[in-house]
Amino acid sequence: MTRTLIGAAAVALLASTQLAAAADTTVTMIQCGDTLAEGYDGFIKEWEAKNPGYKVSVEIVGWAQCQDKITTLAAAGTPVGLAYVGSRTLKQLSESDLIVPVPMTDEEKASYYPHIVSTVTFDGQQWGVPVAFSTKALYWNKDLFKKAGLDPETPPKTWQELYDMAKTIKEKTGTAGYGLTAKTFDNTMHQFLHWVYTNNGTVIDDEGKITLDSPQNVEALTWYGKMTDVSEEGPTAYEQDELTPLFNDAKVAMIEQGPWVRVRVNKDLNWGVGPLPLGPQAKGPGTLLITDSLAVFKGTGYEDKAADLAKWLTNPEHQFFYEKTHGLTPLRPVPGVEEMVKADPTWKPFLDGISNGGPEPLFTDYKAFQNAMIDMVQSVVTKQAKPEDAIKKAATEIEDYK
């Protein structure tokens, strides 16, 4: 009789355990890329242990399809709980009522480098949690500098020096002095924005006024077009990453790229990396600040848990591990950053530009904004329009995309 009771109790306990397991809420998440981010497997298990009754299911979606799939699911009323998105999409997702705010405390905001929180903020609220960050610096080929009679240890510090050195290299060596991006691709806009933020310019101010056609930006576009004469042939055929192989093959002397390129440069190449050259109106080193974010989608019923998971995955300790693993610019000045720069000084230029950098502008129709900016750049690079005319046209166009 006792054995029967014990057996029945065991069966009941097993059944209740199975029922509890079946009742676990699944927090769905989409990560863009090829594999789960390094460290996330362990971080997620830790979060699940801290949040009994919740399990995380991650789907990996390739970069080319990722953003479209996330948006399509949300628009169809079957949203994923948490997703990796380009921060540039946040305003459009919010205006479409597809995501919820992920508020930050003052302490959380203060933990980031300057202007980082601005990349996910509009209407006074944060709409995503920064998860990846990139800045740019100037890579130069020291051997080509030397061959052209230039000091191989001294990169250009201003736009004028950049142009003059690129011109000298092209004339003396027959090699393109600078890699210019002008392809119909998103990073053509990004590359131009580096010129905006190294000349104290903006695209849209805090009150929502379009400032693209400012004197600083006309100056930036003028110089961007001028660089065509000292760059590779046919810059409209090249996006940013297609210039890296040219740099590796010593076919261009200078390119502007992110920190991940440091480990992709040809080992036989004699190269250096320094801050982006500055325009006449610059107040100090600058760069475009691009972030990707974890966005919490509306309508799952567990938005609060998805937001908690997003902050857990990106807390200072976890985030810095992720950044070191993937070669990304750190989002926060955590203690390990100083140690990282000391161990590898080539990191320094990617951090120096942050204080005077600017965020990627947030527009409701970010693709239309992006296309208007690319058209503007291409019209000047191909000499089909004057910089002042092209920038006024673009400023009028993007007014409709705010």
Order of alpha helices (4+ residues) and beta strands (2+ residues): alpha-beta-alpha-beta-alpha-beta-alpha-alpha-beta-beta-beta-beta-alpha-alpha-alpha-alpha-alpha-beta-beta-beta-alpha-alpha-alpha-alpha-beta-alpha-alpha
